[in-house]
């Protein structure tokens, strides 16, 4: 058998061999496709509906870190200040607070918006310990910080959480409005904050029992203001069957130039008349001694404080 030898033939690698011209064309095509894609994306972004803009109002915007502050204050109150409320669900309270105003027209808030929040923060205040105030914010709270068995609205869970905060949303957005919120004078009365404070003030008055107190400012002309929260909401929601008497403490600034009203002033008679129609007894005392002591702590050298230890009165 003859011996057959096969010459070695170079084996070609599988694939395509493109000419230089074809490679150039392919490169141009890829560049065109990339450019078209970029243009399409840009056009799509430009045509995409813009994020809804919050309406501009005349009031300050929502307090930064609002939800975190609400949650932190809730835990501080229920775990430290009032541990008897330690089982309160602060997480649910935080959600209920946010849901009360988010995605809603901030000029159409209602008492109903806060009903779940009120339910979650229900708190029993002992009889004879409710302290109302009007035009005397700092002085009333100075008193309850010393007398921790007494409660202003801001010493309750809900008042403590919301005190000093601002908040609102917008019907066209699920986000908090940090830029501005309605001012009750310049924009609308039924805004989230005004409605909230009227609602919780109403509950505070409805729950009051026994002898209650109010701290009034006798150094201003409107010592008893019927348009204030106390004069407009709280006094009319005291239950005659639960509240036996209201004591008014008319306080005057130490060293103040003006002493506009005292217990004998006609403006205090207006308060007495409203209470009489509601069958609630009324008494009044000028410069209630325990609170006057607190004023004198800040101004110990004033002449009106020099003989405080010899005055009659008791805590």
Backbone bond lengths (Angstrom), bond angles and torsions (degrees), N, CA, C in turn:
res aa  C-N    CA-C-N  psi(-1)  N-CA   C-N-CA  omega(-1)  CA-C   N-CA-C  phi
1 X - - - 1.458 - - 1.511 106.85 -
2 X 1.263 114.48 128.93 1.464 118.39 -178.22 1.523 109.76 -69.66
3 X 1.303 114.00 148.41 1.470 120.25 -177.57 1.507 109.83 -87.60
4 X 1.361 117.42 118.90 1.485 121.21 -179.11 1.507 109.93 -97.43
5 X 1.318 116.87 129.93 1.463 121.10 175.13 1.522 109.59 -115.93
6 X 1.309 115.33 134.59 1.475 119.48 -179.65 1.515 109.41 -102.65
7 X 1.275 114.84 128.78 1.472 118.95 177.52 1.521 109.31 -69.90
8 X 1.310 116.68 142.38 1.485 119.87 179.60 1.504 110.30 -74.98
9 X 1.319 115.67 121.86 1.471 122.14 179.15 1.525 108.05 -108.24
10 X 1.290 118.88 126.24 1.471 120.33 -179.22 1.522 112.50 -58.46
11 X 1.327 115.28 130.19 1.478 119.82 -179.08 1.530 109.38 -88.19
12 X 1.335 116.75 132.46 1.478 121.74 -179.34 1.523 109.93 -83.92
13 X 1.346 116.71 138.73 1.463 121.97 174.19 1.516 109.28 -70.17
14 X 1.346 117.24 137.75 1.471 118.36 178.16 1.520 109.84 -64.15
15 X 1.271 117.92 146.91 1.450 122.68 179.10 1.495 111.33 140.51
16 X 1.312 113.57 -175.45 1.460 119.50 -177.06 1.505 109.15 -110.91
17 X 1.257 116.08 141.33 1.459 121.74 174.44 1.518 107.18 -109.13
18 X 1.360 115.50 112.07 1.459 119.82 -179.54 1.510 109.99 -97.74
19 X 1.290 111.38 144.31 1.460 116.61 176.98 1.525 109.12 -72.45
20 X 1.307 115.38 163.53 1.462 119.99 179.15 1.520 110.87 -58.98
21 X 1.327 116.61 -37.95 1.462 121.26 -179.03 1.522 110.43 -65.10
22 X 1.367 115.77 -41.02 1.468 119.08 -178.65 1.520 110.65 -65.55
23 X 1.369 115.00 -38.44 1.456 118.76 179.38 1.518 111.58 -63.13
24 X 1.312 116.85 -40.49 1.465 121.04 178.48 1.517 110.46 -62.32
25 X 1.335 116.36 -43.82 1.480 121.16 -179.43 1.524 111.03 -63.09
26 X 1.348 114.89 -41.66 1.454 119.16 -179.97 1.530 111.29 -64.13
27 X 1.340 115.84 -39.63 1.463 119.61 178.36 1.512 111.81 -63.06
28 X 1.334 114.87 -42.35 1.473 119.25 178.89 1.519 110.38 -62.62
29 X 1.352 116.08 -40.69 1.465 120.31 -179.18 1.527 111.27 -62.78
30 X 1.352 115.83 -42.27 1.461 119.60 179.23 1.532 111.64 -63.66
31 X 1.321 115.89 -40.84 1.473 119.66 177.74 1.520 111.58 -61.33
32 X 1.323 114.68 -41.39 1.469 119.55 179.55 1.522 110.62 -63.28
33 X 1.357 116.46 -43.05 1.461 120.68 -180.00 1.525 111.24 -62.69
34 X 1.348 116.23 -42.18 1.459 119.98 178.28 1.527 111.01 -62.68
35 X 1.338 115.68 -43.39 1.465 120.36 -179.58 1.523 111.20 -63.10
36 X 1.340 115.35 -43.25 1.469 120.22 179.78 1.532 109.77 -62.17
37 X 1.340 116.35 -41.22 1.472 120.38 -179.74 1.521 111.10 -62.83
38 X 1.350 116.40 -44.51 1.462 120.74 179.67 1.519 110.82 -61.79
39 X 1.336 116.51 -44.82 1.465 120.89 179.23 1.524 110.47 -60.76
40 X 1.349 116.20 -41.84 1.461 120.22 -179.24 1.523 111.39 -62.90
41 X 1.340 115.85 -41.21 1.462 120.01 179.47 1.524 110.78 -64.76
42 X 1.334 116.30 -45.26 1.462 120.74 -179.78 1.524 110.92 -61.41
43 X 1.339 115.72 -45.40 1.468 119.55 179.59 1.516 110.31 -62.55
44 X 1.348 116.52 -40.01 1.459 120.38 179.28 1.513 112.26 -62.52
45 X 1.337 115.20 -41.58 1.464 119.48 179.31 1.522 110.67 -65.20
46 X 1.326 115.57 -42.21 1.468 119.67 -179.50 1.519 111.63 -65.14
47 X 1.316 117.34 -34.11 1.464 120.96 -178.61 1.520 112.08 -85.02
48 X 1.342 117.67 -12.99 1.467 121.04 -178.30 1.532 109.50 -66.47
49 X 1.335 117.77 135.68 1.469 119.72 -178.12 1.514 111.18 -57.51
50 X 1.317 118.70 130.14 1.475 120.72 -179.60 1.521 111.34 -66.17
51 X 1.322 116.09 153.91 1.467 120.12 177.35 1.520 109.09 -61.01
52 X 1.353 117.00 137.70 1.462 119.74 -177.42 1.524 111.71 -59.07
53 X 1.315 117.13 135.09 1.448 122.34 -179.83 1.529 109.82 -93.04
54 X 1.334 116.99 137.46 1.453 120.18 178.15 1.522 109.77 -71.39
55 X 1.318 115.26 145.00 1.454 119.98 175.77 1.524 108.97 -68.49
56 X 1.308 116.45 146.72 1.454 121.11 -179.29 1.524 109.99 -91.70
57 X 1.347 115.13 134.77 1.458 121.75 -179.68 1.526 109.80 -124.08
58 X 1.330 115.57 177.48 1.459 120.96 -177.40 1.526 113.16 -93.65
59 X 1.319 117.98 -6.84 1.458 120.62 -178.44 1.519 112.44 -99.09
60 X 1.320 115.72 169.57 1.462 120.94 178.07 1.524 110.25 -65.08
61 X 1.327 116.43 149.87 1.449 121.18 179.52 1.521 111.59 -76.42
62 X 1.327 115.14 175.80 1.461 120.71 179.00 1.534 110.49 -56.01
63 X 1.310 115.75 138.61 1.465 121.25 178.71 1.531 109.72 -58.27
64 X 1.336 118.58 128.95 1.470 120.01 177.76 1.529 111.49 -54.16
65 X 1.346 115.55 142.09 1.469 122.37 -179.96 1.533 111.27 60.66
66 X 1.323 115.67 35.58 1.465 121.56 -176.02 1.528 112.23 -53.79
67 X 1.327 117.20 -52.88 1.467 120.09 -175.43 1.520 111.83 -63.74
68 X 1.340 116.56 -37.00 1.463 119.64 178.64 1.532 111.34 -67.38
69 X 1.335 116.31 -38.27 1.467 120.35 178.74 1.525 110.38 -65.52
70 X 1.329 116.27 -44.03 1.467 120.85 179.01 1.528 110.11 -57.81
71 X 1.311 116.60 -47.80 1.460 121.07 -178.47 1.533 110.91 -65.02
72 X 1.328 116.24 -44.30 1.460 120.14 -179.57 1.518 112.39 -63.59
73 X 1.335 117.05 -43.28 1.464 119.91 179.20 1.522 111.15 -65.30
74 X 1.312 116.76 -37.38 1.462 120.61 179.51 1.526 110.03 -61.74
75 X 1.323 116.92 -47.02 1.459 120.40 179.17 1.526 111.23 -66.21
76 X 1.323 117.53 -39.69 1.458 121.08 179.19 1.527 110.86 -60.85
77 X 1.335 115.93 -43.48 1.473 120.82 -177.96 1.524 111.25 -69.03
78 X 1.330 116.27 -47.55 1.468 120.03 -172.50 1.525 113.81 -81.55
79 X 1.320 117.63 -23.04 1.464 119.37 -178.14 1.525 113.21 -102.16
80 X 1.349 116.70 -22.46 1.465 119.82 -175.52 1.530 111.68 -117.31
81 X 1.343 116.44 -57.44 1.456 119.73 -174.70 1.522 113.00 -71.99
82 X 1.327 116.34 -45.07 1.468 121.21 -178.22 1.529 109.33 -129.31
83 X 1.329 117.80 73.37 1.466 120.31 -175.18 1.517 114.22 -62.08
84 X 1.334 118.27 -13.11 1.458 119.65 174.98 1.531 111.31 -65.93
85 X 1.340 116.13 -14.84 1.471 121.05 177.87 1.525 111.13 -103.13
86 X 1.324 117.17 21.62 1.473 121.44 -172.82 1.529 113.17 -61.14
87 X 1.326 117.85 -21.56 1.462 120.21 -177.78 1.535 112.36 -88.61
88 X 1.314 116.88 4.27 1.472 121.05 177.53 1.519 110.24 -62.99
89 X 1.324 116.65 138.04 1.469 121.74 -179.60 1.528 109.91 -88.69
90 X 1.322 116.51 91.18 1.465 120.73 -177.08 1.526 111.99 -66.58
91 X 1.324 117.47 -31.18 1.461 119.96 177.97 1.520 111.47 -61.75
92 X 1.329 116.75 -44.26 1.461 120.88 178.32 1.520 111.57 -67.68
93 X 1.321 116.60 -35.43 1.466 120.35 177.32 1.518 110.38 -63.82
94 X 1.340 116.50 -43.68 1.457 120.21 178.73 1.521 111.84 -60.60
95 X 1.335 116.89 -44.33 1.475 121.08 179.50 1.526 110.81 -64.35
96 X 1.325 115.81 -43.66 1.467 119.58 -178.91 1.519 111.32 -63.43
97 X 1.326 116.84 -37.63 1.470 120.76 178.94 1.531 109.72 -64.26
98 X 1.325 117.12 -47.25 1.463 120.39 -179.20 1.528 111.09 -64.03
99 X 1.320 116.86 -42.65 1.469 120.81 -178.05 1.525 112.33 -68.67
100 X 1.325 116.82 -17.52 1.463 119.98 -179.50 1.525 112.15 -69.19
101 X 1.330 117.93 -23.20 1.468 118.95 -176.54 1.525 115.18 -132.50
102 X 1.331 119.09 -15.36 1.458 120.06 -179.51 1.527 111.55 -69.34
103 X 1.336 116.08 143.16 1.473 123.65 177.90 1.529 112.07 61.60
104 X 1.334 117.05 26.35 1.466 121.12 -179.66 1.522 110.04 -128.25
105 X 1.323 115.00 148.81 1.461 120.94 177.55 1.531 108.52 -61.80
106 X 1.326 118.52 118.01 1.469 120.41 -175.95 1.527 114.25 -71.72
107 X 1.313 117.34 -2.29 1.464 119.70 175.02 1.529 111.51 -106.99
108 X 1.334 116.55 9.05 1.461 120.22 178.00 1.528 110.47 -132.30
109 X 1.316 116.42 38.76 1.457 120.13 175.46 1.526 109.54 -70.62
110 X 1.315 116.21 153.55 1.458 120.70 179.97 1.513 110.36 -140.44
111 X 1.310 116.03 162.77 1.459 121.88 177.69 1.520 110.93 -58.83
112 X 1.335 116.13 -32.59 1.460 120.75 -179.05 1.530 111.70 -61.92
113 X 1.329 116.94 -31.56 1.469 120.35 -179.58 1.526 112.09 -58.26
114 X 1.333 116.88 -27.43 1.460 120.68 -173.63 1.535 113.60 -104.86
115 X 1.327 117.54 8.90 1.462 119.23 -175.32 1.522 113.07 -63.88
116 X 1.322 117.86 -42.47 1.464 119.76 178.91 1.520 110.29 -64.50
117 X 1.329 116.95 -40.18 1.458 121.35 178.88 1.531 110.65 -62.29
118 X 1.325 117.06 -41.97 1.455 120.95 178.09 1.524 110.90 -62.18
119 X 1.323 115.87 -40.79 1.465 120.22 -179.70 1.526 110.94 -63.85
120 X 1.326 116.47 -41.50 1.462 120.91 -177.28 1.529 112.84 -72.66
121 X 1.335 116.95 -21.72 1.472 120.73 -177.35 1.524 112.38 -110.83
122 X 1.308 116.79 20.55 1.464 120.02 179.63 1.531 110.07 -60.27
123 X 1.323 115.98 135.48 1.459 120.95 -173.69 1.520 109.71 -148.64
124 X 1.297 117.66 133.59 1.462 122.11 179.51 1.526 110.13 -88.45
125 X 1.328 116.02 122.03 1.461 122.02 177.00 1.526 107.74 -102.43
126 X 1.332 118.97 125.52 1.469 120.88 -177.68 1.532 111.72 -58.78
127 X 1.324 115.80 150.50 1.460 120.59 177.91 1.531 110.18 -62.53
128 X 1.330 115.68 150.16 1.469 124.87 177.61 1.531 113.18 74.46
129 X 1.333 118.68 7.31 1.474 119.80 -174.58 1.530 113.55 -114.62
130 X 1.324 118.40 0.94 1.471 120.77 -177.46 1.526 110.24 -81.85
131 X 1.336 115.50 129.20 1.466 121.92 179.66 1.528 108.59 -121.91
132 X 1.312 115.98 114.75 1.461 120.96 175.13 1.530 108.38 -93.79
133 X 1.308 116.34 164.95 1.466 119.54 178.76 1.522 109.58 -151.61
134 X 1.313 115.35 155.10 1.463 121.11 176.35 1.522 108.18 -149.84
135 X 1.325 115.67 120.34 1.466 122.31 -178.54 1.531 111.64 61.54
136 X 1.316 116.66 24.62 1.476 119.93 -177.23 1.523 110.00 -144.67
137 X 1.308 116.21 39.54 1.462 123.39 -174.31 1.530 112.53 -50.70
138 X 1.316 117.32 -58.75 1.462 121.08 -174.21 1.518 112.56 -63.79
139 X 1.309 116.59 -41.15 1.463 120.16 -176.65 1.534 111.17 -68.81
140 X 1.322 116.58 -41.54 1.465 120.25 179.15 1.524 111.22 -62.69
141 X 1.323 116.34 -39.30 1.462 119.23 -178.11 1.525 112.23 -79.99
142 X 1.318 116.77 -24.80 1.460 119.52 171.73 1.528 109.16 -63.33
143 X 1.315 115.40 -39.65 1.467 121.22 179.46 1.531 111.32 -65.68
144 X 1.326 117.80 -46.84 1.476 119.38 -176.95 1.532 112.09 -75.04
145 X 1.325 117.93 -19.28 1.464 118.61 173.67 1.535 110.70 -69.64
146 X 1.334 115.45 -31.14 1.462 119.88 176.27 1.534 110.12 -82.97
147 X 1.335 115.56 -46.12 1.465 120.95 177.28 1.523 108.31 -94.07
148 X 1.321 116.41 82.48 1.459 119.95 -174.04 1.520 113.38 -73.65
149 X 1.339 116.46 -3.19 1.451 119.92 173.44 1.522 111.52 -88.15
150 X 1.336 117.38 -1.04 1.466 123.05 178.07 1.528 109.05 -107.59
151 X 1.332 115.59 150.39 1.459 120.07 -173.15 1.530 112.06 -130.58
152 X 1.326 116.45 121.40 1.468 120.02 160.46 1.527 106.10 -87.46
153 X 1.320 117.56 174.51 1.464 120.65 176.57 1.525 110.64 -58.17
154 X 1.331 115.83 -38.90 1.467 120.46 -177.97 1.525 112.94 -72.55
155 X 1.335 117.01 -8.64 1.458 121.02 175.27 1.524 111.83 -93.75
156 X 1.329 117.08 -1.14 1.462 120.99 173.77 1.529 108.30 -89.63
157 X 1.317 116.84 166.39 1.464 121.17 -177.44 1.524 111.70 -56.46
158 X 1.337 117.39 -51.15 1.459 119.39 -175.02 1.522 111.69 -68.67
159 X 1.333 116.97 -39.68 1.455 119.49 178.24 1.512 112.20 -67.08
160 X 1.333 116.08 -37.77 1.467 121.43 179.40 1.528 110.64 -63.98
161 X 1.329 116.52 -41.29 1.464 120.70 -178.43 1.526 111.45 -64.73
162 X 1.323 117.00 -42.96 1.474 120.87 -170.31 1.522 114.56 -94.73
163 X 1.317 118.06 -10.96 1.461 121.11 -173.60 1.530 112.04 -55.63
164 X 1.329 116.04 123.60 1.458 121.83 175.68 1.513 115.55 80.12
165 X 1.323 118.92 0.44 1.464 121.40 -178.57 1.528 111.29 -93.12
166 X 1.343 115.42 159.20 1.460 123.00 174.56 1.519 107.69 -124.41
167 X 1.343 116.21 145.64 1.462 118.13 179.06 1.527 111.25 -160.43
168 X 1.325 115.55 148.44 1.461 122.68 171.93 1.519 108.81 -172.35
169 X 1.310 115.43 162.65 1.455 121.96 175.17 1.510 108.92 -127.60
170 X 1.338 116.17 -150.20 1.459 120.95 -179.49 1.515 108.77 -154.75
171 X 1.330 116.54 142.76 1.466 120.55 -178.85 1.520 111.36 -62.52
172 X 1.316 118.31 -26.58 1.463 121.30 -176.67 1.502 114.41 -95.01
173 X 1.338 118.13 10.31 1.454 120.48 -176.64 1.524 110.51 -151.58
174 X 1.311 115.70 148.25 1.462 120.71 176.67 1.531 110.54 -93.22
175 X 1.321 116.98 6.52 1.453 121.99 -177.67 1.532 111.70 -99.03
176 X 1.318 115.17 156.95 1.459 121.70 174.78 1.527 109.07 -72.55
177 X 1.316 117.35 142.80 1.460 121.38 177.08 1.527 108.74 -92.30
178 X 1.332 115.22 103.07 1.457 120.29 -179.90 1.530 112.42 -89.55
179 X 1.348 116.29 -8.23 1.459 119.63 -175.95 1.531 112.08 -83.33
180 X 1.327 117.63 -47.79 1.461 120.32 -177.98 1.519 110.22 -161.50
181 X 1.326 115.60 155.93 1.463 122.54 176.95 1.530 108.04 -134.12
182 X 1.342 118.02 157.99 1.468 120.06 -177.77 1.527 113.20 -61.23
183 X 1.300 114.93 136.56 1.456 122.52 172.58 1.531 107.50 -91.23
184 X 1.324 117.32 132.02 1.468 119.31 -172.44 1.527 112.75 -66.81
185 X 1.337 117.12 -24.25 1.456 119.57 177.61 1.534 111.95 -84.89
186 X 1.338 116.50 -45.44 1.464 121.03 -172.25 1.526 114.64 -91.83
187 X 1.318 117.44 -21.40 1.469 119.52 -175.41 1.527 112.57 -115.45
188 X 1.317 117.65 -67.44 1.469 119.85 -177.54 1.519 110.39 -163.38
189 X 1.320 115.57 150.76 1.467 121.32 -179.45 1.523 111.02 -79.52
190 X 1.330 116.60 -39.16 1.461 120.74 -175.26 1.522 111.76 -84.12
191 X 1.319 115.94 55.02 1.462 120.66 177.88 1.528 109.24 -95.26
192 X 1.333 118.75 163.68 1.467 120.79 -173.21 1.521 114.72 -56.49
193 X 1.332 118.07 -38.42 1.461 119.83 -176.60 1.524 111.98 -76.30
194 X 1.332 117.73 -45.17 1.463 120.70 -179.68 1.523 111.05 -62.12
195 X 1.333 116.16 -43.88 1.465 120.25 179.48 1.528 110.22 -64.91
196 X 1.325 116.19 -40.27 1.467 120.16 179.00 1.525 110.69 -59.00
197 X 1.335 117.41 -52.12 1.463 119.66 -175.40 1.520 111.79 -67.40
198 X 1.327 118.04 -34.65 1.465 119.67 174.61 1.531 110.32 -64.02
199 X 1.338 115.87 -40.14 1.467 120.60 -177.20 1.526 111.53 -67.84
200 X 1.331 117.24 -48.14 1.475 119.22 -178.49 1.530 111.24 -72.67
201 X 1.344 117.62 -29.24 1.467 120.59 176.50 1.525 110.05 -67.71
202 X 1.317 115.73 -39.60 1.467 120.52 177.30 1.526 109.93 -60.77
203 X 1.348 117.10 -45.75 1.462 119.77 179.89 1.527 111.43 -64.77
204 X 1.335 117.01 -40.04 1.458 121.04 179.63 1.528 110.57 -59.58
205 X 1.331 116.83 -42.71 1.462 121.04 179.46 1.527 111.01 -69.77
206 X 1.315 116.78 -41.26 1.464 120.40 -179.44 1.527 111.63 -63.12
207 X 1.313 117.39 -32.17 1.459 121.43 -177.74 1.526 113.68 -86.32
208 X 1.338 117.27 -10.41 1.463 120.54 -178.13 1.528 110.38 -66.90
209 X 1.329 115.31 147.43 1.461 118.72 179.07 1.524 110.13 -150.08
210 X 1.327 115.13 160.24 1.461 120.52 -179.54 1.517 111.80 75.20
211 X 1.324 116.69 -143.06 1.464 122.48 176.38 1.522 107.88 -89.24
212 X 1.342 116.30 127.07 1.464 119.97 179.05 1.521 108.78 -117.41
213 X 1.328 115.63 162.28 1.464 121.86 -175.12 1.524 111.00 -124.33
214 X 1.338 116.48 153.85 1.458 121.21 170.82 1.522 108.70 -137.90
215 X 1.327 115.89 132.89 1.464 122.25 177.27 1.526 107.70 -96.79
216 X 1.339 116.85 120.38 1.460 122.31 -179.07 1.527 109.94 -115.79
217 X 1.313 115.91 154.99 1.465 122.04 -178.42 1.526 109.66 -100.81
218 X 1.330 115.82 107.33 1.460 119.46 -179.23 1.513 114.00 -83.98
219 X 1.335 117.25 0.17 1.461 120.70 -178.65 1.517 112.87 -95.77
220 X 1.329 117.09 8.24 1.466 121.22 177.37 1.523 108.75 -125.41
221 X 1.322 115.86 164.74 1.473 119.54 -175.59 1.525 112.54 -71.86
222 X 1.332 117.19 -34.71 1.465 119.67 -178.16 1.525 111.03 -101.19
223 X 1.315 115.12 59.64 1.462 121.53 -178.95 1.527 110.89 -53.49
224 X 1.318 117.12 -46.10 1.461 121.42 171.20 1.522 107.79 -114.24
225 X 1.322 116.17 107.38 1.462 122.52 -176.31 1.526 108.48 -105.07
226 X 1.318 116.08 113.68 1.463 119.92 -178.35 1.524 112.45 -70.71
227 X 1.331 117.47 -9.77 1.469 120.66 175.90 1.526 112.53 -97.87
228 X 1.328 117.10 -0.90 1.459 120.39 176.87 1.523 109.56 -76.82
229 X 1.323 116.15 169.73 1.467 119.48 177.76 1.522 110.65 -60.38
230 X 1.324 117.34 -39.10 1.462 120.09 178.23 1.528 110.86 -65.65
231 X 1.342 117.14 -47.33 1.452 120.82 -176.09 1.514 114.26 -75.48
232 X 1.325 116.63 -25.99 1.468 121.30 -175.19 1.526 113.22 -97.41
233 X 1.341 116.37 -33.27 1.468 120.30 -173.61 1.527 112.20 -116.05
234 X 1.329 116.18 -58.39 1.464 119.63 -167.46 1.520 113.49 -67.72
235 X 1.314 117.29 -46.08 1.457 119.11 -176.24 1.530 112.14 -62.64
236 X 1.332 116.25 -30.02 1.466 120.46 -178.04 1.527 112.57 -86.23
237 X 1.324 117.11 -4.49 1.465 120.17 178.54 1.522 112.48 -113.97
238 X 1.339 117.34 9.08 1.458 120.67 169.35 1.530 107.87 -72.36
239 X 1.325 117.11 132.94 1.460 120.79 -178.55 1.526 110.11 -90.44
240 X 1.337 117.96 117.46 1.472 120.40 -179.93 1.527 112.94 -56.99
241 X 1.323 116.95 -29.48 1.456 119.19 179.05 1.509 113.58 -74.57
242 X 1.327 117.02 -15.77 1.465 121.72 -178.31 1.527 112.20 -110.47
243 X 1.333 116.83 -35.36 1.473 121.86 -177.83 1.523 108.86 -100.24
244 X 1.319 116.76 119.66 1.466 120.25 -178.05 1.524 112.31 -89.31
245 X 1.337 116.37 -30.78 1.469 119.20 -175.61 1.521 110.77 -156.33
246 X 1.325 115.84 147.36 1.460 121.89 170.72 1.519 108.37 -115.94
247 X 1.323 115.87 125.50 1.466 121.92 175.89 1.518 109.31 -100.72
248 X 1.322 116.80 124.63 1.466 120.85 176.89 1.524 108.94 -100.18
249 X 1.310 115.56 130.86 1.462 122.01 174.87 1.520 107.60 -112.13
250 X 1.322 116.66 106.64 1.461 121.79 -178.89 1.528 108.15 -91.83
251 X 1.323 115.82 108.36 1.458 121.42 -174.94 1.534 110.77 -101.98
252 X 1.335 114.98 149.35 1.463 120.58 179.44 1.531 109.70 -124.97
253 X 1.323 115.53 144.04 1.463 120.56 179.74 1.524 110.27 -62.97
254 X 1.320 116.28 133.88 1.461 119.97 176.17 1.530 109.35 -70.07
255 X 1.306 115.38 124.39 1.458 119.49 -179.03 1.512 113.47 77.81
256 X 1.329 116.42 7.01 1.459 119.78 -179.42 1.518 112.11 -70.52
257 X 1.327 115.91 147.31 1.462 120.70 -179.65 1.520 110.47 -73.18
258 X 1.343 115.89 -36.13 1.465 119.94 -173.92 1.528 111.45 -105.21
259 X 1.298 115.41 137.98 1.458 123.42 172.25 1.522 105.51 -131.62
260 X 1.321 114.56 78.95 1.463 119.27 -168.66 1.528 113.66 -70.31
261 X 1.335 116.06 -41.75 1.464 117.67 -173.40 1.516 111.85 -138.52
262 X 1.331 114.04 152.35 1.465 122.20 175.37 1.526 106.96 -133.86
263 X 1.321 115.75 -175.70 1.466 119.44 -178.74 1.530 112.41 -62.69
264 X 1.319 117.20 -21.71 1.469 120.55 -178.64 1.525 113.12 -90.01
265 X 1.313 117.82 1.30 1.466 121.50 -177.58 1.534 111.24 -74.89
266 X 1.325 117.13 147.96 1.464 120.78 178.00 1.523 113.14 -57.44
267 X 1.336 117.57 -31.70 1.454 119.63 -178.14 1.537 111.19 -65.92
268 X 1.325 117.09 -29.30 1.454 121.09 175.41 1.531 109.77 -75.69
269 X 1.320 115.96 -30.25 1.467 119.44 174.87 1.520 110.84 -62.22
270 X 1.342 116.90 -32.27 1.472 119.97 177.67 1.536 110.36 -62.25
271 X 1.312 116.30 -41.59 1.460 120.80 177.58 1.526 109.90 -64.96
272 X 1.311 116.42 -44.69 1.467 120.93 -179.97 1.523 110.70 -60.58
273 X 1.316 117.00 -39.62 1.470 121.40 -178.59 1.532 111.18 -65.28
274 X 1.332 116.77 -43.07 1.469 120.40 178.64 1.525 110.60 -60.46
275 X 1.330 116.39 -43.17 1.459 120.58 -179.42 1.525 111.60 -68.07
276 X 1.325 116.56 -37.36 1.469 119.46 179.55 1.521 110.80 -62.99
277 X 1.332 116.85 -37.63 1.468 119.86 177.66 1.514 111.87 -66.35
278 X 1.334 116.27 -21.61 1.460 120.57 -179.78 1.536 111.67 -102.52
279 X 1.328 115.27 11.51 1.466 121.53 176.79 1.529 112.58 58.74
280 X 1.331 116.10 40.31 1.452 122.11 175.89 1.530 107.84 -117.60
281 X 1.322 116.91 125.27 1.467 121.09 -179.26 1.533 110.40 -66.48
282 X 1.332 115.11 157.64 1.474 120.17 -175.59 1.515 110.45 -140.96
283 X 1.321 115.48 135.41 1.466 121.52 169.94 1.517 107.91 -133.77
284 X 1.329 116.32 159.77 1.456 120.18 -177.65 1.520 109.45 -142.20
285 X 1.328 115.89 143.27 1.465 121.40 178.26 1.522 109.32 -139.46
286 X 1.328 115.42 129.74 1.461 120.22 176.31 1.521 109.62 -80.52
287 X 1.336 114.92 136.74 1.465 121.95 175.12 1.537 111.82 47.19
288 X 1.305 114.38 61.60 1.470 122.28 178.15 1.525 109.49 -48.26
289 X 1.331 115.05 124.38 1.467 121.64 -166.73 1.534 114.61 -56.43
290 X 1.333 120.21 -46.61 1.474 118.55 179.67 1.523 113.35 -59.16
291 X 1.339 116.76 -38.04 1.468 119.13 179.06 1.526 109.74 -74.64
292 X 1.332 116.65 -34.38 1.465 119.44 177.49 1.528 110.19 -63.04
293 X 1.323 116.34 -36.22 1.468 119.62 176.01 1.530 110.32 -58.83
294 X 1.316 116.13 -42.74 1.464 120.34 -179.22 1.527 110.50 -65.38
295 X 1.331 117.12 -36.95 1.463 119.97 175.88 1.526 110.36 -64.00
296 X 1.323 115.93 -38.35 1.464 120.14 -177.60 1.524 112.40 -73.15
297 X 1.322 117.18 -20.93 1.459 119.19 174.73 1.526 109.72 -61.54
298 X 1.335 115.97 -35.18 1.461 120.68 179.09 1.527 112.14 -81.65
299 X 1.325 116.96 -25.78 1.469 120.49 -178.90 1.523 109.64 -132.72
300 X 1.325 118.14 63.66 1.474 121.12 -172.43 1.522 114.72 -65.88
301 X 1.326 117.45 -21.92 1.464 119.82 -176.45 1.518 113.92 -91.63
302 X 1.331 116.89 -0.64 1.463 118.44 -179.13 1.528 109.88 -70.89
303 X 1.329 115.90 145.69 1.467 121.26 -175.68 1.527 112.77 -58.89
304 X 1.334 117.46 -33.23 1.463 120.23 -178.64 1.514 112.13 -72.03
305 X 1.332 116.38 -11.84 1.468 120.49 -179.82 1.519 112.78 -100.59
306 X 1.330 116.91 -11.39 1.462 120.68 -173.27 1.520 113.48 -66.90
307 X 1.319 117.54 -28.75 1.473 119.42 -177.45 1.521 111.77 -113.34
308 X 1.343 117.52 23.31 1.457 120.25 -178.55 1.523 111.85 -61.01
309 X 1.320 117.69 -34.52 1.456 119.87 -177.28 1.520 113.65 -69.29
310 X 1.358 117.82 -14.53 1.470 121.00 -177.59 1.501 111.75 -103.48
311 X 1.342 117.79 -0.70 1.456 119.97 -179.33 1.519 109.92 -82.58
312 X 1.326 114.66 150.27 1.452 119.60 176.85 1.511 109.44 -77.12
313 X 1.306 115.53 153.08 1.459 120.01 178.43 1.501 108.85 141.13
314 X 1.295 115.53 165.22 1.475 120.58 -179.59 1.491 109.97 -146.05
315 X 1.321 114.17 155.66 1.457 119.51 176.62 1.519 109.29 -72.08
